[in-house]
Amino acid sequence: MNRDTVCVQGGYTPGNGEPRQVPIIQSTTFKYATSEDMGKLFDLEASGYFYSRLQNPTCDTVAAKICALEGGTAAMLTSSGQAASFYAIFNIASCGDHIVSSSTIYGGTYNLFAVTMKRMGIDFTFVAPDCTKEELDAAFRPNTKAVFGETVANPALTVLDFEKFASAAHSHGVPLIVDNTFATPVNCRPFEWGADIVTHSTTKYMDGHGAAVGGCIVDSGNFDWTRYPEKYPGLCTPDDSYHGVTYTERFGIGGAYITKATVQLMRDFGSVQSPQSAFILNLGLESLHVRMARHCENALAVAKALQADDRIAYVVYPGLEGDKYYESAKKYMPNGTTGVVSFALKGGRKAAETFMKNLKIAAIETHVADARTCCLHPASSTHRQMTEEELCAAGVPSDLVRFSCGLESADDLIADIKQALDSIKVG
Ligand SMILES: *Cc1c(COP(=O)(O)O)cnc(C)c1O
């Protein structure tokens, strides 16, 4: 099936007389005839549902669609993108381990890694996305368990050099984990470029309507954990909390990672997506391919208009010719990148505040990747816990405005920007 068809129909094939739309199985629990039947599920000897903290049919159906879109072997939904990022790493790293991450990542992810997971004893080394191969190699330690980056970084809009990051990860015997939220599988499939695990905040383009917070993790099935059993004991040696099951043996290379994240991390942390949210997410996925094209078209028109305006200091958009990441974007995302454009006003932070206040169509929101255009000043909101130095390393200088182009008319968006820029002069 073509990707567009998977967006519409993937994951769910109703039988004769069954509902055409994915049913919302709003049930915490599932009934069995005997305790033995249920015991088999608990022992992972049979597959089936018993409690929605572990698995739910609606969530699994939607996860299967995202899995097919990414070209993976297994996937799971989580309650949020934050939960997806946390599980993706914690599934293969624990106290005493180390991760190499691109420095240009989402502010919430940076905080999760640099503060919260560091408190759990996991160390992170942040490398510039443009670092040399030597600098990247030098970031690895004997206890490094994974490499992390974002396809198109939120909000820095750097494009991940997949080949450089994947080859470094693999030459050190660890997987590359990629947050593909901003590109979505419509514009980029990281597995085709060497990524091993993909994460998403489905809250963004996948839902696309600002309706439901959610996340997803997809496994490519390409990383062979059994080559490094001493490095990934959680996957390659018996799990005492599951009657000694060894995930790689029982579920294979393609199933071990997601099964462990489900039966162990989801069981213990419980960051589940609700069936209702999964249903809403699926409605978004049905039009993802149509919406992404329009988001990108609008973003390019806005980026070009901003670039041509002499009140703008600089514009960052990987789809814009001349952008630092234009060539990478063409290589990894020939059909478009994302709907978010970043820019700075010549008047700096103060002008940015006046500008944003005077926008009429674009709303000030923490959100991005919505059908409705929104904008944000990261340095005073999502990234406000960072120092000036950290802001620059994250690709978010304090004068940067993040502008998320919705699905409105590009002409209206540009007119809104122009009138808000005019208001700075008057004021
Ligand atoms: C929003 C976002 C997250 C966090 O997702 P939530 O659903 O808000 O928890 C992670 N990564 C990226 C790139 C994001 O944009």
The ligand as an SDF file (V2000), in Angstrom:
LIG
                    3D

 15 15  0  0  0  0  0  0  0  0999 V2000
    5.9800   18.3520   21.6810 C   0  0  0  0  0  0  0  0  0  0  0  0
    7.1740   17.5390   21.4280 C   0  0  0  0  0  0  0  0  0  0  0  0
    7.5640   16.5300   22.3140 C   0  0  0  0  0  0  0  0  0  0  0  0
    6.8030   16.2550   23.5960 C   0  0  0  0  0  0  0  0  0  0  0  0
    5.5580   15.7650   23.2870 O   0  0  0  0  0  0  0  0  0  0  0  0
    4.2560   15.9100   24.2760 P   0  0  0  0  0  0  0  0  0  0  0  0
    3.2290   15.1650   23.5100 O   0  0  0  0  0  0  0  0  0  0  0  0
    3.9830   17.3570   24.4240 O   0  0  0  0  0  0  0  0  0  0  0  0
    4.6360   15.2560   25.5470 O   0  0  0  0  0  0  0  0  0  0  0  0
    8.6590   15.7730   21.9900 C   0  0  0  0  0  0  0  0  0  0  0  0
    9.3700   16.0000   20.8720 N   0  0  0  0  0  0  0  0  0  0  0  0
    9.0350   16.9840   20.0000 C   0  0  0  0  0  0  0  0  0  0  0  0
    9.8480   17.1830   18.7810 C   0  0  0  0  0  0  0  0  0  0  0  0
    7.9280   17.7680   20.2440 C   0  0  0  0  0  0  0  0  0  0  0  0
    7.6020   18.7400   19.3780 O   0  0  0  0  0  0  0  0  0  0  0  0
  1  2  1  0
  2  3  1  0
  2 14  2  0
  3  4  1  0
  3 10  2  0
  4  5  1  0
  5  6  1  0
  6  7  2  0
  6  8  1  0
  6  9  1  0
 10 11  1  0
 11 12  2  0
 12 13  1  0
 12 14  1  0
 14 15  1  0
M  END
$$$$
